[in-house]
Amino acid sequence: MEEYDFMKRVREIKKFNILKESTTVSIPKYATNFWLRIQLANGKAIRIFKKGVSPEVIHTFYKKA
């Protein structure tokens, strides 16, 4: 959640653009999990982060998801 929190704070200070170009990722979790499952887990992690859930609880959820 560090990146999410960082980007949230940056948006409050400065406007920026997201590039339209695609990128390649090399993350082992994509090799062993379906992409939609990963995106759903990311979405839920962000939702519970916004509710103020502790990083430890988010980490435990994410590892199980």
Stockholm file with secondary structure:
# STOCKHOLM 1.0

chainA/1-65         MEEYDFMKRVREIKKFNILKESTTVSIPKYATNFWLRIQLANGKAIRIFKKGVSPEVIHTFYKKA
#=GR chainA/1-65 SS CHHHHHHHHHHHHCCCCCCCCCCCCCCHHHHHSCHHHHHHHHHHHHHHHHTTCCHHHHHHHHHHC
#=GC SS_cons        CHHHHHHHHHHHHCCCCCCCCCCCCCCHHHHHSCHHHHHHHHHHHHHHHHTTCCHHHHHHHHHHC
//
